[in-house]
Each structure stands twice: as structure tokens, then as C-alpha cells.
């Protein structure tokens, strides 16, 4: 494995950048889904309040 990195020294930077990209995408998707769940809960509470008030 170290022979591969000796042959292509920029390979480790490419692997690190791909890892950083996947991590960034994961964080964005995870936080976006959390906000979506929060807004669904908030809209559910609003509809419950509207139904209970005459």
C-alpha cells in the first residue's frame, strides 16, 4: 500500500478531499432532514390548535 502512495503522492490528497466531500454532503443532508422534521411537527401543532379553537 505504501508503494502505491510512493508512486502517486497526490493520491492521498485526492482521497482526503473525497472523504471531506462525502462528510460535507452527509452533514448537509442530516441537518436538512432535521429541519424538515421540525417544521412538520410545528405545522402539526398549528393544525391541532386551529381545530380545537371554535
PDB file of N, CA, C and O in Angstrom:
ATOM      1  N   UNK A   1       0.832  -1.193   0.000  1.00  0.00           N
ATOM      2  CA  UNK A   1       0.000   0.000   0.000  1.00  0.00           C
ATOM      3  C   UNK A   1       0.876   1.255   0.000  1.00  0.00           C
ATOM      4  O   UNK A   1       0.578   2.230  -0.690  1.00  0.00           O
ATOM      5  N   UNK A   2       1.953   1.218   0.779  1.00  0.00           N
ATOM      6  CA  UNK A   2       2.827   2.394   0.812  1.00  0.00           C
ATOM      7  C   UNK A   2       3.538   2.588  -0.526  1.00  0.00           C
ATOM      8  O   UNK A   2       3.907   3.708  -0.879  1.00  0.00           O
ATOM      9  N   UNK A   3       3.729   1.493  -1.273  1.00  0.00           N
ATOM     10  CA  UNK A   3       4.317   1.621  -2.608  1.00  0.00           C
ATOM     11  C   UNK A   3       3.391   2.426  -3.519  1.00  0.00           C
ATOM     12  O   UNK A   3       3.849   3.198  -4.361  1.00  0.00           O
ATOM     13  N   UNK A   4       2.097   2.236  -3.341  1.00  0.00           N
ATOM     14  CA  UNK A   4       1.128   2.983  -4.142  1.00  0.00           C
ATOM     15  C   UNK A   4       1.221   4.478  -3.849  1.00  0.00           C
ATOM     16  O   UNK A   4       1.180   5.299  -4.765  1.00  0.00           O
ATOM     17  N   UNK A   5       1.344   4.827  -2.574  1.00  0.00           N
ATOM     18  CA  UNK A   5       1.462   6.243  -2.210  1.00  0.00           C
ATOM     19  C   UNK A   5       2.815   6.817  -2.613  1.00  0.00           C
ATOM     20  O   UNK A   5       2.925   8.007  -2.908  1.00  0.00           O
ATOM     21  N   UNK A   6       3.846   5.971  -2.626  1.00  0.00           N
ATOM     22  CA  UNK A   6       5.144   6.431  -3.105  1.00  0.00           C
ATOM     23  C   UNK A   6       5.103   6.694  -4.603  1.00  0.00           C
ATOM     24  O   UNK A   6       5.731   7.631  -5.096  1.00  0.00           O
ATOM     25  N   UNK A   7       4.363   5.866  -5.317  1.00  0.00           N
ATOM     26  CA  UNK A   7       4.246   6.015  -6.768  1.00  0.00           C
ATOM     27  C   UNK A   7       3.400   7.235  -7.142  1.00  0.00           C
ATOM     28  O   UNK A   7       3.729   7.973  -8.070  1.00  0.00           O
ATOM     29  N   UNK A   8       2.302   7.433  -6.398  1.00  0.00           N
ATOM     30  CA  UNK A   8       1.386   8.546  -6.665  1.00  0.00           C
ATOM     31  C   UNK A   8       1.194   9.348  -5.373  1.00  0.00           C
ATOM     32  O   UNK A   8       0.244   9.090  -4.634  1.00  0.00           O
ATOM     33  N   UNK A   9       2.060  10.300  -5.089  1.00  0.00           N
ATOM     34  CA  UNK A   9       1.957  11.031  -3.806  1.00  0.00           C
ATOM     35  C   UNK A   9       0.709  11.902  -3.691  1.00  0.00           C
ATOM     36  O   UNK A   9       0.275  12.204  -2.579  1.00  0.00           O
ATOM     37  N   UNK A  10       0.127  12.308  -4.808  1.00  0.00           N
ATOM     38  CA  UNK A  10      -1.073  13.149  -4.738  1.00  0.00           C
ATOM     39  C   UNK A  10      -2.328  12.321  -4.470  1.00  0.00           C
ATOM     40  O   UNK A  10      -3.399  12.884  -4.241  1.00  0.00           O
ATOM     41  N   UNK A  11      -2.212  11.015  -4.494  1.00  0.00           N
ATOM     42  CA  UNK A  11      -3.367  10.152  -4.268  1.00  0.00           C
ATOM     43  C   UNK A  11      -3.942  10.344  -2.866  1.00  0.00           C
ATOM     44  O   UNK A  11      -5.159  10.306  -2.687  1.00  0.00           O
ATOM     45  N   UNK A  12      -3.094  10.547  -1.891  1.00  0.00           N
ATOM     46  CA  UNK A  12      -3.586  10.726  -0.526  1.00  0.00           C
ATOM     47  C   UNK A  12      -4.386  12.028  -0.400  1.00  0.00           C
ATOM     48  O   UNK A  12      -5.354  12.085   0.358  1.00  0.00           O
ATOM     49  N   UNK A  13      -3.988  13.069  -1.134  1.00  0.00           N
ATOM     50  CA  UNK A  13      -4.761  14.317  -1.112  1.00  0.00           C
ATOM     51  C   UNK A  13      -6.106  14.135  -1.810  1.00  0.00           C
ATOM     52  O   UNK A  13      -7.111  14.704  -1.384  1.00  0.00           O
ATOM     53  N   UNK A  14      -6.127  13.354  -2.866  1.00  0.00           N
ATOM     54  CA  UNK A  14      -7.387  13.092  -3.553  1.00  0.00           C
ATOM     55  C   UNK A  14      -8.331  12.293  -2.656  1.00  0.00           C
ATOM     56  O   UNK A  14      -9.526  12.583  -2.599  1.00  0.00           O
ATOM     57  N   UNK A  15      -7.808  11.303  -1.965  1.00  0.00           N
ATOM     58  CA  UNK A  15      -8.643  10.524  -1.050  1.00  0.00           C
ATOM     59  C   UNK A  15      -9.158  11.381   0.105  1.00  0.00           C
ATOM     60  O   UNK A  15     -10.311  11.250   0.517  1.00  0.00           O
ATOM     61  N   UNK A  16      -8.314  12.242   0.615  1.00  0.00           N
ATOM     62  CA  UNK A  16      -8.731  13.121   1.707  1.00  0.00           C
ATOM     63  C   UNK A  16      -9.802  14.102   1.248  1.00  0.00           C
ATOM     64  O   UNK A  16     -10.744  14.379   1.990  1.00  0.00           O
ATOM     65  N   UNK A  17      -9.670  14.626   0.043  1.00  0.00           N
ATOM     66  CA  UNK A  17     -10.677  15.561  -0.451  1.00  0.00           C
ATOM     67  C   UNK A  17     -12.008  14.860  -0.714  1.00  0.00           C
ATOM     68  O   UNK A  17     -13.069  15.438  -0.481  1.00  0.00           O
ATOM     69  N   UNK A  18     -11.959  13.621  -1.198  1.00  0.00           N
ATOM     70  CA  UNK A  18     -13.204  12.871  -1.384  1.00  0.00           C
ATOM     71  C   UNK A  18     -13.885  12.581  -0.050  1.00  0.00           C
ATOM     72  O   UNK A  18     -15.107  12.667   0.065  1.00  0.00           O
ATOM     73  N   UNK A  19     -13.097  12.241   0.940  1.00  0.00           N
ATOM     74  CA  UNK A  19     -13.650  11.997   2.271  1.00  0.00           C
ATOM     75  C   UNK A  19     -14.290  13.267   2.825  1.00  0.00           C
ATOM     76  O   UNK A  19     -15.369  13.209   3.415  1.00  0.00           O
ATOM     77  N   UNK A  20     -13.636  14.406   2.639  1.00  0.00           N
ATOM     78  CA  UNK A  20     -14.193  15.675   3.116  1.00  0.00           C
ATOM     79  C   UNK A  20     -15.488  16.015   2.375  1.00  0.00           C
ATOM     80  O   UNK A  20     -16.431  16.530   2.976  1.00  0.00           O
ATOM     81  N   UNK A  21     -15.534  15.731   1.080  1.00  0.00           N
ATOM     82  CA  UNK A  21     -16.748  15.997   0.303  1.00  0.00           C
ATOM     83  C   UNK A  21     -17.909  15.139   0.779  1.00  0.00           C
ATOM     84  O   UNK A  21     -19.017  15.643   0.957  1.00  0.00           O
ATOM     85  N   UNK A  22     -17.670  13.846   0.988  1.00  0.00           N
ATOM     86  CA  UNK A  22     -18.732  12.969   1.475  1.00  0.00           C
ATOM     87  C   UNK A  22     -19.189  13.379   2.871  1.00  0.00           C
ATOM     88  O   UNK A  22     -20.378  13.306   3.182  1.00  0.00           O
ATOM     89  N   UNK A  23     -18.259  13.805   3.704  1.00  0.00           N
ATOM     90  CA  UNK A  23     -18.621  14.253   5.040  1.00  0.00           C
ATOM     91  C   UNK A  23     -19.478  15.515   4.980  1.00  0.00           C
ATOM     92  O   UNK A  23     -20.449  15.642   5.725  1.00  0.00           O
ATOM     93  N   UNK A  24     -19.125  16.439   4.105  1.00  0.00           N
ATOM     94  CA  UNK A  24     -19.912  17.661   3.934  1.00  0.00           C
ATOM     95  C   UNK A  24     -21.321  17.342   3.460  1.00  0.00           C
ATOM     96  O   UNK A  24     -22.289  17.893   3.982  1.00  0.00           O
ATOM     97  N   UNK A  25     -21.446  16.468   2.487  1.00  0.00           N
ATOM     98  CA  UNK A  25     -22.766  16.087   1.972  1.00  0.00           C
ATOM     99  C   UNK A  25     -23.590  15.418   3.061  1.00  0.00           C
ATOM    100  O   UNK A  25     -24.783  15.691   3.196  1.00  0.00           O
ATOM    101  N   UNK A  26     -22.958  14.539   3.843  1.00  0.00           N
ATOM    102  CA  UNK A  26     -23.662  13.857   4.926  1.00  0.00           C
ATOM    103  C   UNK A  26     -24.183  14.857   5.956  1.00  0.00           C
ATOM    104  O   UNK A  26     -25.323  14.745   6.408  1.00  0.00           O
ATOM    105  N   UNK A  27     -23.363  15.825   6.326  1.00  0.00           N
ATOM    106  CA  UNK A  27     -23.778  16.809   7.328  1.00  0.00           C
ATOM    107  C   UNK A  27     -24.931  17.667   6.805  1.00  0.00           C
ATOM    108  O   UNK A  27     -25.874  17.952   7.544  1.00  0.00           O
ATOM    109  N   UNK A  28     -24.864  18.075   5.546  1.00  0.00           N
ATOM    110  CA  UNK A  28     -25.926  18.902   4.970  1.00  0.00           C
ATOM    111  C   UNK A  28     -27.234  18.128   4.905  1.00  0.00           C
ATOM    112  O   UNK A  28     -28.284  18.667   5.256  1.00  0.00           O
ATOM    113  N   UNK A  29     -27.192  16.881   4.466  1.00  0.00           N
ATOM    114  CA  UNK A  29     -28.414  16.070   4.372  1.00  0.00           C
ATOM    115  C   UNK A  29     -28.990  15.810   5.753  1.00  0.00           C
ATOM    116  O   UNK A  29     -30.205  15.862   5.944  1.00  0.00           O
ATOM    117  N   UNK A  30     -28.120  15.530   6.720  1.00  0.00           N
ATOM    118  CA  UNK A  30     -28.574  15.232   8.071  1.00  0.00           C
ATOM    119  C   UNK A  30     -29.242  16.452   8.699  1.00  0.00           C
ATOM    120  O   UNK A  30     -30.303  16.326   9.311  1.00  0.00           O
ATOM    121  N   UNK A  31     -28.642  17.616   8.558  1.00  0.00           N
ATOM    122  CA  UNK A  31     -29.247  18.801   9.152  1.00  0.00           C
ATOM    123  C   UNK A  31     -30.510  19.224   8.413  1.00  0.00           C
ATOM    124  O   UNK A  31     -31.447  19.721   9.037  1.00  0.00           O
ATOM    125  N   UNK A  32     -30.554  19.039   7.113  1.00  0.00           N
ATOM    126  CA  UNK A  32     -31.757  19.395   6.353  1.00  0.00           C
ATOM    127  C   UNK A  32     -32.920  18.494   6.738  1.00  0.00           C
ATOM    128  O   UNK A  32     -34.054  18.966   6.820  1.00  0.00           O
ATOM    129  N   UNK A  33     -32.673  17.219   6.974  1.00  0.00           N
ATOM    130  CA  UNK A  33     -33.759  16.321   7.374  1.00  0.00           C
ATOM    131  C   UNK A  33     -34.253  16.659   8.776  1.00  0.00           C
ATOM    132  O   UNK A  33     -35.440  16.503   9.062  1.00  0.00           O
ATOM    133  N   UNK A  34     -33.374  17.113   9.647  1.00  0.00           N
ATOM    134  CA  UNK A  34     -33.787  17.524  10.992  1.00  0.00           C
ATOM    135  C   UNK A  34     -34.680  18.737  10.952  1.00  0.00           C
ATOM    136  O   UNK A  34     -35.654  18.812  11.702  1.00  0.00           O
ATOM    137  N   UNK A  35     -34.369  19.697  10.088  1.00  0.00           N
ATOM    138  CA  UNK A  35     -35.208  20.881   9.968  1.00  0.00           C
ATOM    139  C   UNK A  35     -36.553  20.525   9.370  1.00  0.00           C
ATOM    140  O   UNK A  35     -37.570  21.112   9.740  1.00  0.00           O
ATOM    141  N   UNK A  36     -36.576  19.572   8.450  1.00  0.00           N
ATOM    142  CA  UNK A  36     -37.830  19.156   7.835  1.00  0.00           C
ATOM    143  C   UNK A  36     -38.734  18.507   8.882  1.00  0.00           C
ATOM    144  O   UNK A  36     -39.942  18.741   8.886  1.00  0.00           O
ATOM    145  N   UNK A  37     -38.157  17.694   9.769  1.00  0.00           N
ATOM    146  CA  UNK A  37     -38.948  17.055  10.815  1.00  0.00           C
ATOM    147  C   UNK A  37     -39.502  18.089  11.787  1.00  0.00           C
ATOM    148  O   UNK A  37     -40.630  17.963  12.262  1.00  0.00           O
ATOM    149  N   UNK A  38     -38.692  19.125  12.084  1.00  0.00           N
ATOM    150  CA  UNK A  38     -39.149  20.172  12.998  1.00  0.00           C
ATOM    151  C   UNK A  38     -40.316  20.942  12.416  1.00  0.00           C
ATOM    152  O   UNK A  38     -41.272  21.247  13.130  1.00  0.00           O
ATOM    153  N   UNK A  39     -40.258  21.262  11.138  1.00  0.00           N
ATOM    154  CA  UNK A  39     -41.343  22.027  10.527  1.00  0.00           C
ATOM    155  C   UNK A  39     -42.607  21.185  10.434  1.00  0.00           C
ATOM    156  O   UNK A  39     -43.708  21.725  10.537  1.00  0.00           O
ATOM    157  N   UNK A  40     -42.478  19.890  10.244  1.00  0.00           N
ATOM    158  CA  UNK A  40     -43.659  19.028  10.215  1.00  0.00           C
ATOM    159  C   UNK A  40     -44.312  18.993  11.588  1.00  0.00           C
ATOM    160  O   UNK A  40     -45.538  19.022  11.692  1.00  0.00           O
ATOM    161  N   UNK A  41     -43.502  18.932  12.647  1.00  0.00           N
ATOM    162  CA  UNK A  41     -44.058  18.939  13.994  1.00  0.00           C
ATOM    163  C   UNK A  41     -44.738  20.269  14.284  1.00  0.00           C
ATOM    164  O   UNK A  41     -45.811  20.309  14.885  1.00  0.00           O
ATOM    165  N   UNK A  42     -44.106  21.355  13.854  1.00  0.00           N
ATOM    166  CA  UNK A  42     -44.675  22.681  14.096  1.00  0.00           C
ATOM    167  C   UNK A  42     -45.976  22.865  13.322  1.00  0.00           C
ATOM    168  O   UNK A  42     -46.928  23.433  13.857  1.00  0.00           O
ATOM    169  N   UNK A  43     -46.039  22.404  12.091  1.00  0.00           N
ATOM    170  CA  UNK A  43     -47.269  22.544  11.318  1.00  0.00           C
ATOM    171  C   UNK A  43     -48.362  21.634  11.884  1.00  0.00           C
ATOM    172  O   UNK A  43     -49.543  21.975  11.813  1.00  0.00           O
ATOM    173  N   UNK A  44     -47.990  20.500  12.436  1.00  0.00           N
ATOM    174  CA  UNK A  44     -48.962  19.625  13.075  1.00  0.00           C
ATOM    175  C   UNK A  44     -49.552  20.264  14.315  1.00  0.00           C
ATOM    176  O   UNK A  44     -50.744  20.110  14.582  1.00  0.00           O
ATOM    177  N   UNK A  45     -48.741  20.977  15.073  1.00  0.00           N
ATOM    178  CA  UNK A  45     -49.237  21.667  16.258  1.00  0.00           C
ATOM    179  C   UNK A  45     -50.163  22.811  15.872  1.00  0.00           C
ATOM    180  O   UNK A  45     -51.165  23.048  16.545  1.00  0.00           O
ATOM    181  N   UNK A  46     -49.844  23.517  14.806  1.00  0.00           N
ATOM    182  CA  UNK A  46     -50.693  24.612  14.359  1.00  0.00           C
ATOM    183  C   UNK A  46     -52.068  24.095  13.915  1.00  0.00           C
ATOM    184  O   UNK A  46     -53.089  24.714  14.215  1.00  0.00           O
ATOM    185  N   UNK A  47     -52.094  22.980  13.214  1.00  0.00           N
ATOM    186  CA  UNK A  47     -53.371  22.451  12.754  1.00  0.00           C
ATOM    187  C   UNK A  47     -54.191  21.927  13.939  1.00  0.00           C
ATOM    188  O   UNK A  47     -55.418  22.025  13.925  1.00  0.00           O
ATOM    189  N   UNK A  48     -53.527  21.370  14.966  1.00  0.00           N
ATOM    190  CA  UNK A  48     -54.238  20.939  16.158  1.00  0.00           C
ATOM    191  C   UNK A  48     -54.852  22.125  16.884  1.00  0.00           C
ATOM    192  O   UNK A  48     -55.982  22.039  17.365  1.00  0.00           O
ATOM    193  N   UNK A  49     -54.116  23.237  16.969  1.00  0.00           N
ATOM    194  CA  UNK A  49     -54.629  24.424  17.637  1.00  0.00           C
ATOM    195  C   UNK A  49     -55.800  25.011  16.881  1.00  0.00           C
ATOM    196  O   UNK A  49     -56.757  25.484  17.494  1.00  0.00           O
ATOM    197  N   UNK A  50     -55.741  24.988  15.569  1.00  0.00           N
ATOM    198  CA  UNK A  50     -56.834  25.538  14.777  1.00  0.00           C
ATOM    199  C   UNK A  50     -58.094  24.690  14.901  1.00  0.00           C
ATOM    200  O   UNK A  50     -59.199  25.234  14.890  1.00  0.00           O
ATOM    201  N   UNK A  51     -57.959  23.398  15.015  1.00  0.00           N
ATOM    202  CA  UNK A  51     -59.121  22.524  15.137  1.00  0.00           C
ATOM    203  C   UNK A  51     -59.763  22.634  16.510  1.00  0.00           C
ATOM    204  O   UNK A  51     -60.983  22.524  16.631  1.00  0.00           O
ATOM    205  N   UNK A  52     -58.956  22.852  17.552  1.00  0.00           N
ATOM    206  CA  UNK A  52     -59.516  22.899  18.900  1.00  0.00           C
ATOM    207  C   UNK A  52     -60.184  24.239  19.188  1.00  0.00           C
ATOM    208  O   UNK A  52     -61.041  24.316  20.068  1.00  0.00           O
ATOM    209  N   UNK A  53     -59.815  25.290  18.471  1.00  0.00           N
ATOM    210  CA  UNK A  53     -60.437  26.599  18.695  1.00  0.00           C
ATOM    211  C   UNK A  53     -61.680  26.735  17.812  1.00  0.00           C
ATOM    212  O   UNK A  53     -61.625  26.474  16.610  1.00  0.00           O
ATOM    213  N   UNK A  54     -62.807  27.148  18.418  1.00  0.00           N
ATOM    214  CA  UNK A  54     -64.040  27.316  17.615  1.00  0.00           C
ATOM    215  C   UNK A  54     -64.035  28.588  16.821  1.00  0.00           C
ATOM    216  O   UNK A  54     -64.994  28.871  16.102  1.00  0.00           O
TER     217      UNK A  54
END
